[in-house]
């Protein structure tokens, strides 16, 4: 377990000149994983510029569910919280909490569920660590989930920073020399986790291979947010290309999905050889893993 997970809270002195609400402190929500760990390698491999990682919190999180222990009622309550598109961070003031004392807080960013989807925990036996976030979204735009956790002591005499960490990875399928008749593409994936808790422990497994991506092909790459592999195993990925001549099913290839990392596949159509070459980016180099020769 990383030191960041073991100690996710940092305390900063409250300086009146810097903070409007001094001497009361605030819980300041910040994004730790503003960019993927291997963003530089992927940008070089794709020949593109790296994304800006100094954007406001609203550029990374479009919504947030806040779950905390309400000491006044002894219940765990869930609330949907709007995230500013322009503020560099998000703030939870003292007034957000109903009673003084230590409040366990869990934050879920970009959740495809709302606060009402999280039932109250049992008062006697419930623990915040029992809460799991569903990563198996049926939405075409699968969310880029972030998790934050901490203990907020109310009233806050100091500012407490709660760091949001990315719980998903990203699979990018780059397509080169795409034939003009190919208009749609689909992605089949198996063996990725379906749930994550506030310690970023993963569980569950997709029961069957399923289509998680189906789109018009009008760009050079397809992107989809996916959870890490189930129990460290690789995930078989199959790309289907649809055009006027039917469906081309490319060979299934195993990929490694990791938290906060990009897995990059490259599909290259060789018109002269009438074949598809499949490469995967490993560290900073391409490895050829499959070739599909098409019939004349």
C-alpha positions in Angstrom: 0.0 0.0 0.0 1.4 3.4 -1.0 2.2 6.0 1.6 -0.4 8.2 -0.1 -3.2 5.7 0.7 -1.9 5.1 4.2 -2.0 8.8 4.9 -4.3 10.5 2.6 -4.7 13.7 4.6 -2.3 16.6 4.8 -2.8 19.5 7.2 -2.0 23.1 6.2 -1.9 26.0 8.5 -4.7 28.5 8.2 -3.4 31.8 7.1 -5.9 34.7 7.3 -4.5 36.5 4.3 -5.0 33.4 2.1 -8.3 31.9 3.3 -11.5 33.9 3.5 -13.1 31.8 6.3 -10.2 31.9 8.8 -10.0 31.0 11.6 -12.4 28.2 10.7 -10.7 25.5 8.5 -12.1 23.7 5.5 -11.8 20.3 4.0 -10.1 21.1 0.7 -10.7 18.5 -2.1 -7.9 18.2 -4.6 -7.2 15.8 -7.4 -3.9 13.9 -7.0 -4.0 12.0 -10.3 -4.4 15.0 -12.6 -2.8 13.0 -15.4 -2.0 9.3 -16.1 1.3 7.9 -14.9 2.5 7.1 -18.5 0.9 10.1 -20.2 4.3 11.3 -21.6 5.1 7.9 -23.2 1.7 7.6 -24.7 1.8 11.1 -26.1 5.2 10.4 -27.7 4.0 7.1 -29.2 0.8 8.7 -30.6 2.6 11.8 -31.9 0.4 14.2 -29.9 0.8 16.9 -27.3 0.4 16.0 -23.7 -2.8 17.2 -22.0 -2.7 20.2 -19.6 -2.5 18.8 -16.0 -3.0 22.2 -14.3 -6.7 22.5 -15.0 -9.3 23.3 -12.3 -11.0 20.5 -10.5 -14.1 20.9 -12.6 -12.1 19.8 -15.7 -11.5 16.4 -14.1 -14.6 15.9 -11.9 -18.0 16.8 -13.3 -19.9 15.5 -10.2 -19.2 14.2 -6.7 -21.0 12.0 -4.2 -20.0 12.7 -0.6 -20.7 10.0 2.1 -20.0 10.8 5.7 -20.9 9.7 9.2 -23.5 12.1 10.7 -22.6 12.1 14.4 -25.8 13.8 15.3 -28.0 10.9 14.0 -25.3 8.2 14.0 -26.1 7.5 10.4 -24.0 7.4 7.2 -25.5 9.9 4.8 -24.9 10.4 1.1 -25.2 13.7 -0.8 -24.7 14.8 -4.4 -22.4 17.8 -4.5 -21.9 20.1 -7.5 -18.4 20.8 -8.6 -17.3 24.2 -9.9 -16.0 24.3 -13.4 -13.6 27.1 -12.6 -12.4 26.8 -9.0 -9.0 25.1 -8.7 -10.3 23.0 -5.8 -13.5 22.1 -4.0 -14.3 23.0 -0.3 -16.4 21.4 2.4 -17.0 24.0 5.2 -17.5 23.3 8.9 -21.2 23.9 8.3 -21.5 21.0 6.0 -21.2 18.6 9.0 -24.0 18.5 11.5 -22.1 17.8 14.7 -18.6 18.2 16.2 -16.1 15.4 16.4 -14.3 13.1 13.9 -16.3 12.6 10.7 -15.2 9.8 8.3 -15.7 11.0 4.7 -15.7 9.2 1.4 -15.8 11.1 -1.9 -16.7 9.6 -5.2 -16.0 11.6 -8.3 -17.7 11.2 -11.7 -19.9 8.4 -10.4 -22.5 7.1 -12.8 -24.7 6.5 -9.7 -26.2 9.2 -7.5 -26.2 9.5 -3.7 -29.6 7.8 -3.5 -28.0 4.6 -4.9 -26.0 4.2 -1.7 -28.2 2.8 1.1 -27.5 3.8 4.7 -25.0 1.6 6.5 -26.1 -0.4 9.5 -25.6 1.8 12.6 -24.2 -1.0 14.7 -22.0 -2.9 12.3 -21.7 -0.6 9.3 -18.2 0.7 8.3 -17.2 3.2 5.6 -14.8 0.6 4.2 -17.9 -1.6 3.5 -19.0 0.8 0.7 -18.1 -0.2 -2.8 -18.4 1.8 -6.0 -19.8 0.1 -9.1 -17.4 0.4 -12.0 -19.5 -1.6 -14.5 -21.4 1.2 -16.2 -23.6 0.5 -19.2 -23.2 4.1 -20.4 -21.4 4.6 -23.7 -19.2 7.2 -22.1 -17.8 5.1 -19.2 -16.9 7.4 -16.3 -13.4 8.2 -15.1 -14.0 7.3 -11.4 -12.1 9.1 -8.6 -12.0 8.1 -4.9 -11.1 10.2 -1.9 -11.2 9.4 1.8 -10.3 10.9 5.1 -11.2 11.9 8.7 -12.4 15.4 9.1 -12.4 16.8 12.7 -15.1 19.4 13.3 -14.7 22.2 14.0 -11.7 22.4 11.7 -9.1 24.8 13.1 -6.9 24.0 10.2 -7.4 23.2 6.5 -7.5 19.5 5.8 -6.7 18.3 2.3 -8.5 15.3 0.9 -6.8 13.9 -2.2 -8.9 12.3 -5.0 -7.2 9.3 -6.7 -8.2 7.8 -10.0 -9.8 4.4 -9.7 -9.8 3.5 -13.4 -7.4 3.2 -16.3 -7.8 4.0 -19.9 -7.7 1.8 -23.0 -6.8 3.6 -26.3 -7.1 1.9 -29.6 -5.2 3.8 -32.3 -6.1 3.1 -35.9 -3.8 3.8 -38.8 -4.6 3.7 -42.5 -8.3 3.0 -41.8 -10.1 1.8 -45.0 -12.7 4.2 -46.2 -15.5 1.6 -46.0 -15.1 1.1 -42.2 -17.7 3.2 -40.5 -18.2 1.7 -37.0 -16.1 -0.1 -34.5 -16.9 -2.2 -31.4 -14.7 -3.3 -28.5 -15.2 -6.5 -26.5 -13.6 -6.8 -23.1 -13.5 -9.4 -20.4 -11.8 -10.0 -17.0 -11.9 -6.5 -15.5 -13.0 -5.7 -12.0 -16.5 -4.4 -11.3 -16.2 -2.8 -7.9 -13.7 -0.7 -5.8 -13.7 0.4 -2.1 -12.3 3.5 -0.5 -8.9 1.9 -0.1 -8.8 1.2 -3.8 -9.2 -2.5 -3.3 -10.9 -4.1 -6.3 -13.4 -7.0 -6.4 -16.0 -8.6 -8.7 -15.5 -9.6 -12.3 -17.4 -9.1 -15.5 -19.3 -12.4 -15.9 -19.0 -12.6 -19.7 -17.4 -10.9 -22.6 -19.4 -7.9 -23.5 -19.4 -5.0 -25.9 -18.4 -1.9 -24.0 -17.8 0.4 -26.9 -19.6 1.0 -30.2 -19.0 4.1 -32.1 -18.8 5.9 -35.4 -15.3 5.8 -36.7 -14.4 9.4 -37.6 -11.1 9.7 -35.7 -7.8 8.0 -35.4 -8.3 6.6 -32.0 -11.0 5.1 -29.7 -10.8 5.7 -25.9 -12.7 3.9 -23.1 -12.2 4.1 -19.3 -11.9 0.7 -17.8 -11.1 -0.8 -14.3 -7.9 -2.7 -13.7 -7.6 -6.4 -14.5 -9.4 -8.9 -12.2 -6.9 -10.3 -9.6 -3.9 -9.3 -11.7 -4.9 -11.4 -14.8 -4.7 -10.0 -18.3 -7.9 -9.0 -20.1 -8.8 -10.3 -23.6 -9.7 -7.5 -25.9 -11.3 -8.0 -29.3 -11.9 -5.2 -31.8 -14.6 -5.5 -34.5 -14.6 -3.2 -37.5 -17.8 -2.8 -39.4 -18.1 -1.6 -43.0 -19.8 -2.0 -46.3 -18.2 -5.5 -46.7 -19.4 -6.8 -43.3 -17.6 -7.2 -40.0 -13.8 -7.8 -39.6 -13.0 -9.4 -36.3 -9.4 -8.8 -35.4 -7.5 -11.3 -33.3 -8.2 -11.3 -29.5 -5.2 -9.9 -27.7 -4.4 -9.9 -23.9 -3.9 -6.5 -22.4 -3.0 -5.3 -18.9 -5.3 -2.7 -17.4 -3.9 -0.7 -14.4 -5.2 2.1 -12.2 -4.2 5.5 -13.5 -2.3 4.1 -16.5 -3.1 4.1 -20.2 -3.0 0.9 -22.2 -2.4 1.7 -25.9 -3.1 -0.7 -28.8 -2.3 0.3 -32.4 -4.1 -1.2 -35.3 -2.4 -0.7 -38.7 -4.0 -1.6 -42.0 -1.4 -2.6 -44.6 -3.3 -2.2 -47.9 -0.4 -3.7 -50.0 -0.3 -6.8 -47.9 -4.0 -6.9 -47.3 -3.5 -7.4 -43.5 -4.0 -5.8 -40.1 -1.0 -5.5 -37.8 -1.6 -5.2 -34.0 0.9 -3.6 -31.7 0.8 -2.8 -28.0 2.9 -0.1 -26.3 5.2 -1.5 -23.6 7.0 1.1 -21.6 8.3 3.4 -24.4 8.4 0.9 -27.3 6.0 -0.9 -29.6 5.6 -4.7 -29.6 4.0 -6.5 -32.5 1.6 -9.1 -31.0 -0.7 -10.2 -33.8 -1.3 -10.0 -37.5 -4.5 -10.7 -39.4 -4.2 -11.5 -43.1 -7.4 -10.8 -45.0 -8.6 -13.1 -47.9 -8.2 -11.9 -51.4 
